[in-house]
Amino acid sequence: MEPQLPLIMSQRLPLPLLACLFAVSSLAHEATSALHPVVLVPAYSCGNLDARLTDKYRPPAAFPWCAARRGKGWFRLWENHTAVELDPNKLVPCYADQLRLVYDHVAGDYRNAPGVQTRVVAFGSTRGFGSDDPAKKNMCMEKLVKALEGVGYIDGENLFGAPYDLRYAAAAPGQASRAFSEFISSLARLVEHASGRNGGKPAILVSHSLGGLHINEFLNQKPLPWRRKYVKHFVMLSTGVGGGPVVLQFLASAVGSSPPPPGDVLSFANTSRSFASTLAALPSPKAYGHAPLVVTRAKNFSAFDMPEFLAAVGFSGSDVVARYVMRALPVTLNFRAPLVPMTSVAGVGVPTARRLVFWNGDLGAQPQVVYGDGDGTVNLENVLALGTVVGKDPDQPYFKSVFVPNTTHMGIISDDWVLKRVVSEILEASRATHHYNI
């Protein structure tokens, strides 16, 4: 007796049903193929970094075991919560030392510490950013990726990711910034690849937080014909024109004598103070003007007083203040319309630090915080300034600003109801007939 084939194989489907199934399949393929490719650029701490130590690496004298991986190949440097959690006292000092940047005065640029080599993990894929820390599970676009996959996007086909090294930032024209320039070049190739893989459709760039400043700088470095050919739309989430009092509070806290929280690699030995990105995140005069952001009995500090503030929080006696003035501030002041169709989506209705009061002048003490509106991290006036800079530029082809009530900085990419709105804005950008007035 011959074996019975499974029912679905042994029966023929009626021709009308076959035709119906074929039509549904064709419509699904047509819907997916109609999507413009999306490139995601995440927030500050989301790009993972691998490192390897060469013979030139010398560990801090107090932590000789940090050289244990010397000559043993690549390992995960950032973010490595799982390893840190197992032995924070041993590993936090090592990761902090290996993450720090040094400034090469001869080259006029930031570099890794001697003997440390690094690479960004999985550039091009949305699997290249995220966190192994359960407390940060929804900070790095993971839920946005899943939501986009739910409407037809597929990683590596029409969905791509551009993680970056959190330590670096753009520099003013004439100032060297090799690492950021390499990111710009890699992002341009990725956008071109995404477009080419999808029949020449221009890409939609979607950013969160600091990623938005990186994309805006990227676009303004690319020739206008390139932008018009390869970029369909720019969707900026939770970003204004730059910086804010939250960064000032972080820098001021390093003046105090309290130890950093256990497992906090970036705060250990003030590691993140060595990053170019820290200076790039200082408040923009375009957003805050001359309004006081830090108040003491003796002196107030506005966004125009950042050199004096840096000196007051411990950067005096170094050339960091000069680096801010020469490298970071010109980029901040040069924030301008990207001249591609753009949508800004930002949370509002959440108390957000607007002014820090250290009345006795002790910047290492806990400040009295005066709150304003925003998303808990980015102030409302910062996002409103974006509307002024971009929305009122006569050469900007299209600009839309969306404010989502009672939504935090991270909620914009993690709250389910907000994600639906974000995805709808991306799909609207994909369907839009408006592009460039040429």
PyMOL commands that set and color helices and strands:
alter all, ss='L'
color gray80, all
select helices_A, chain A and resi 7-10+15-33+64-67+81-86+88-99+126-128+134-136+142-149+178-197+210-221+224-230+245-253+268-274+276-280+285-288+303-315+320-333+380-391+411-413+416-431
alter helices_A, ss='H'
color red, helices_A
select strands_A, chain A and resi 38-41+49-53+75-78+101-104+109-112+116-120+159-161+203-208+231-237+294-295+300-301+342-348+352-357+368-372+399-405
alter strands_A, ss='S'
color yellow, strands_A
deselect
rebuild
show_as cartoon
